[in-house]
């Protein structure tokens, strides 16, 4: 009987979670920025958007440099990179101020960044719940530096695992293709 109740609760929770994001578009969502400002996703309509969860104590942290390179090369072509610090994988213990300072000092980061948030689990930010509902399990970060590419229409085009460098041919080809649309 106990197993039945647990299974029922899990199914009910999943259905309710999915329902809460039905009909929502990317442009209905927002983040709190690393400086405390509100980042409205509607501001990025008609842009190609890369949302990437980041951390400063990760083996993939050097990808910050590649992300900054891509940002500088394509931002004038309607590309947005949104860095999303998270400690879900126990590699970003710093405060928002420490994260910002680390990124600016070590990598010259000047693309938009959110405050530190959860990207997985029940406390995941609404963006990640929306991404899961609209793109499936591939949208859920398995580790830091998971990249979600969103087209100008506000729909997820593809996701890339942590090991895919932002300067890889596959990644750049997709971005350039989406920018031309």
C-alpha positions as CSV (number, residue, x, y, z in Angstrom):
1,X,0.0,0.0,0.0
2,X,2.9,2.4,0.9
3,X,4.5,1.9,-2.6
4,X,1.2,2.7,-4.3
5,X,0.8,5.9,-2.4
6,X,4.4,6.9,-3.3
7,X,3.9,6.1,-6.9
8,X,0.6,8.0,-7.0
9,X,2.2,11.0,-5.4
10,X,5.1,11.0,-7.9
11,X,2.7,10.8,-10.9
12,X,0.5,13.5,-9.5
13,X,3.5,15.8,-8.8
14,X,4.9,15.2,-12.3
15,X,1.5,16.0,-14.0
16,X,1.0,19.1,-11.9
17,X,4.5,20.3,-12.7
18,X,4.0,19.8,-16.4
19,X,0.6,21.5,-16.3
20,X,2.0,24.6,-14.6
21,X,4.2,25.2,-17.7
22,X,1.6,24.4,-20.4
23,X,1.0,27.4,-22.5
24,X,4.0,29.3,-21.1
25,X,6.5,30.6,-23.5
26,X,10.2,31.3,-22.9
27,X,9.3,35.0,-23.0
28,X,7.0,34.6,-20.0
29,X,10.0,33.8,-17.8
30,X,12.6,35.9,-16.0
31,X,15.7,35.5,-13.9
32,X,17.2,37.6,-11.2
33,X,20.5,38.9,-12.4
34,X,23.8,38.5,-10.6
35,X,23.6,42.2,-9.6
36,X,20.0,41.9,-8.4
37,X,18.3,43.2,-11.5
38,X,15.4,41.4,-13.3
39,X,16.3,39.7,-16.5
40,X,13.1,39.4,-18.6
41,X,13.4,36.8,-21.3
42,X,11.0,38.7,-23.5
43,X,13.8,41.3,-23.9
44,X,15.6,38.6,-25.9
45,X,12.9,38.0,-28.5
46,X,14.3,37.5,-32.0
47,X,17.7,36.6,-30.6
48,X,19.6,33.3,-30.5
49,X,20.1,32.5,-26.8
50,X,22.6,30.2,-25.2
51,X,21.7,29.4,-21.6
52,X,24.6,27.7,-19.8
53,X,24.8,26.6,-16.2
54,X,28.3,27.5,-14.9
55,X,30.6,27.0,-11.9
56,X,34.0,28.3,-10.9
57,X,35.4,25.1,-9.4
58,X,34.7,22.7,-12.3
59,X,37.0,21.0,-14.7
60,X,35.0,22.7,-17.5
61,X,35.5,26.2,-16.0
62,X,38.0,27.2,-18.7
63,X,35.0,27.2,-21.1
64,X,34.2,30.6,-19.7
65,X,37.0,31.9,-22.0
66,X,35.3,30.2,-25.0
67,X,31.9,31.5,-24.0
68,X,33.3,35.0,-23.8
69,X,35.0,34.6,-27.2
70,X,31.6,33.4,-28.8
71,X,29.8,36.3,-27.1
72,X,32.3,38.9,-28.4
73,X,32.2,37.5,-31.9
74,X,28.4,37.1,-32.3
75,X,26.7,39.5,-30.0
76,X,26.3,42.1,-32.7
77,X,24.4,39.4,-34.7
78,X,21.6,38.9,-32.1
79,X,23.3,36.3,-30.0
80,X,22.8,36.3,-26.2
81,X,24.7,34.2,-23.8
82,X,23.2,33.8,-20.3
83,X,25.4,32.3,-17.7
84,X,23.6,30.6,-14.8
85,X,25.7,29.9,-11.8
86,X,24.6,26.9,-9.8
87,X,25.9,24.8,-6.9
88,X,23.8,21.8,-7.7
89,X,27.0,19.9,-8.6
90,X,28.9,21.2,-5.5
91,X,31.3,23.3,-7.6
92,X,30.1,26.8,-7.1
93,X,30.1,27.6,-3.3
94,X,30.7,31.4,-3.8
95,X,28.3,34.2,-3.3
96,X,27.0,36.2,-6.3
97,X,29.6,38.9,-5.6
98,X,32.4,36.3,-5.5
99,X,31.2,34.6,-8.7
100,X,31.0,37.9,-10.5
101,X,34.4,38.9,-9.4
102,X,35.9,35.6,-10.3
103,X,34.4,35.7,-13.8
104,X,35.4,39.3,-14.5
105,X,38.9,38.9,-13.1
106,X,39.9,35.6,-14.6
107,X,37.9,35.6,-17.9
108,X,36.8,39.1,-18.6
109,X,33.2,37.9,-18.6
110,X,30.7,40.7,-19.6
111,X,27.8,38.6,-20.9
112,X,24.6,38.5,-18.8
113,X,24.7,36.3,-15.7
114,X,22.0,35.3,-13.3
115,X,22.1,35.0,-9.6
116,X,23.1,31.5,-8.3
117,X,20.1,29.2,-8.7
118,X,19.1,25.6,-8.8
119,X,19.0,24.1,-12.3
120,X,17.9,20.6,-11.3
121,X,15.5,19.0,-8.8
122,X,12.3,20.2,-7.2
123,X,13.7,23.7,-6.6
124,X,14.9,24.1,-10.2
125,X,14.3,27.6,-11.6
126,X,11.1,27.8,-13.8
127,X,13.3,28.1,-16.9
128,X,14.7,24.6,-16.4
129,X,11.2,23.2,-15.7
130,X,10.0,24.9,-18.9
131,X,13.0,23.5,-20.8
132,X,12.3,20.0,-19.6
133,X,8.7,20.2,-20.6
134,X,9.5,21.6,-24.0
135,X,12.6,19.6,-24.9
136,X,12.5,16.5,-22.6
137,X,15.3,15.1,-20.5
138,X,18.0,16.4,-22.8
139,X,17.4,19.9,-21.4
140,X,18.2,18.8,-17.9
141,X,21.8,19.6,-17.0
142,X,23.8,16.5,-16.0
143,X,26.8,18.6,-15.0
144,X,28.1,22.2,-15.2
145,X,28.5,23.9,-18.5
146,X,25.5,22.2,-20.1
147,X,24.4,24.4,-23.0
148,X,20.8,25.0,-24.2
149,X,20.5,26.7,-27.6
150,X,17.3,28.6,-28.2
151,X,16.3,29.9,-31.7
152,X,14.9,33.3,-32.5
153,X,11.4,31.8,-32.2
154,X,11.9,31.1,-28.5
155,X,12.1,27.3,-29.0
156,X,14.9,25.0,-27.9
157,X,16.9,24.0,-31.0
158,X,19.5,21.7,-29.3
159,X,21.4,21.0,-26.1
160,X,25.0,20.3,-25.7
161,X,26.7,18.3,-22.9
162,X,29.5,19.8,-20.7
163,X,32.3,18.3,-22.8
164,X,31.2,20.2,-26.0
165,X,33.3,23.3,-26.2
166,X,31.5,26.5,-27.2
167,X,34.1,27.0,-29.9
168,X,33.6,23.5,-31.4
169,X,32.7,23.3,-35.0
170,X,29.4,21.6,-34.3
171,X,28.4,24.3,-31.8
172,X,29.5,27.2,-33.9
173,X,27.8,25.8,-37.1
174,X,24.5,25.6,-35.2
175,X,24.8,29.1,-33.8
176,X,25.6,30.5,-37.3
177,X,22.8,28.6,-38.9
178,X,20.3,30.0,-36.3
179,X,21.6,33.5,-36.5
180,X,21.0,33.5,-40.3
181,X,17.3,32.5,-39.9
